[in-house]
Amino acid sequence: MLIFRSSLRERVHEMLHRCQVHAFTEVNETVGYGETGPAEGLSFYPGTNSVILAALDDPARDRVAAAVKAWYDEHAHHPGWEKPSLRVFSWPCSQIA
């Protein structure tokens, strides 16, 4: 599962494509509050989040994790840049039907 500011959508999609992840479900315009502040889609809290759900095998999961960490590292080397509003979560799952 990836949760990110909707403004990063194009770059997240490019990253997933580079990681050979072509099948996922995306939920747009989600709202919430995280480390970087609120994302409520209101005039005083502009912006919303998007959530991507993807069932990945271990190699694909590792490629996505490495790509996100590289994205974080890219920002760490530029003083004044903020870490992207992007979080990735992983847990085991089994397809039932």
C-alpha positions as CSV (number, residue, x, y, z in Angstrom):
1,M,0.0,0.0,0.0
2,L,1.3,3.4,-0.9
3,I,-0.2,6.6,0.5
4,F,0.9,9.9,-1.0
5,R,-0.1,13.5,-1.8
6,S,-2.1,13.5,-4.9
7,S,0.2,16.1,-6.4
8,L,2.8,13.3,-6.6
9,R,0.6,11.0,-8.6
10,E,2.5,11.2,-11.9
11,R,5.8,10.6,-10.3
12,V,4.5,7.7,-8.3
13,H,3.0,6.1,-11.4
14,E,6.4,6.6,-13.2
15,M,8.2,4.9,-10.3
16,L,5.7,2.0,-10.3
17,H,6.2,1.6,-14.0
18,R,10.0,1.5,-13.6
19,C,9.6,-1.1,-10.9
20,Q,7.5,-3.2,-13.3
21,V,4.3,-2.8,-11.3
22,H,1.5,-2.5,-13.8
23,A,-1.5,-3.8,-11.8
24,F,-2.9,-1.9,-8.9
25,T,-6.0,-0.2,-7.5
26,E,-5.9,3.5,-6.8
27,V,-8.2,5.5,-4.6
28,N,-8.0,9.2,-5.2
29,E,-9.0,12.2,-3.1
30,T,-8.6,10.5,0.3
31,V,-8.2,12.8,3.3
32,G,-6.2,12.5,6.5
33,Y,-3.6,13.9,8.7
34,G,0.0,12.8,8.8
35,E,3.6,13.9,9.5
36,T,3.4,16.6,6.9
37,G,0.1,17.9,8.1
38,P,-3.5,17.7,7.0
39,A,-4.7,16.7,3.6
40,E,-8.3,17.5,3.7
41,G,-9.1,19.1,0.3
42,L,-10.3,22.3,2.0
43,S,-9.4,25.8,1.1
44,F,-7.3,26.2,4.3
45,Y,-5.9,22.6,4.1
46,P,-5.5,22.2,0.4
47,G,-4.6,19.0,-1.3
48,T,-5.7,15.4,-0.9
49,N,-4.0,12.0,-0.7
50,S,-4.2,9.0,-3.0
51,V,-3.9,5.4,-1.9
52,I,-2.6,2.6,-4.2
53,L,-3.2,-1.0,-3.3
54,A,-1.1,-3.6,-5.1
55,A,-0.5,-7.3,-4.4
56,L,3.2,-7.8,-5.1
57,D,5.6,-10.7,-5.0
58,D,8.7,-10.3,-2.9
59,P,11.0,-9.1,-5.8
60,A,8.4,-6.4,-6.9
61,R,8.0,-5.3,-3.3
62,D,11.7,-5.0,-2.9
63,R,12.0,-2.9,-6.1
64,V,9.3,-0.5,-4.9
65,A,10.9,-0.2,-1.4
66,A,14.3,0.5,-3.0
67,A,12.8,3.1,-5.3
68,V,11.0,4.9,-2.5
69,K,14.2,4.9,-0.4
70,A,16.1,6.3,-3.3
71,W,13.5,9.0,-3.7
72,Y,13.9,9.9,0.0
73,D,17.7,9.9,-0.4
74,E,17.5,12.2,-3.3
75,H,15.8,14.8,-1.1
76,A,18.2,14.2,1.8
77,H,21.1,15.4,-0.4
78,H,19.4,18.8,-1.1
79,P,19.3,21.1,1.9
80,G,15.9,22.7,2.2
81,W,14.0,20.0,0.3
82,E,11.4,18.1,2.2
83,K,11.0,14.3,2.2
84,P,8.2,13.5,-0.2
85,S,4.8,12.9,1.3
86,L,4.8,9.3,0.4
87,R,4.6,6.3,2.7
88,V,4.7,2.6,1.8
89,F,3.4,-0.3,3.9
90,S,3.7,-4.0,3.3
91,W,2.1,-7.1,4.9
92,P,1.6,-10.7,3.8
93,C,-1.6,-11.4,1.9
94,S,-3.2,-14.4,0.1
95,Q,-5.6,-14.3,-2.8
96,I,-8.8,-16.1,-1.7
97,A,-10.9,-16.0,-4.8
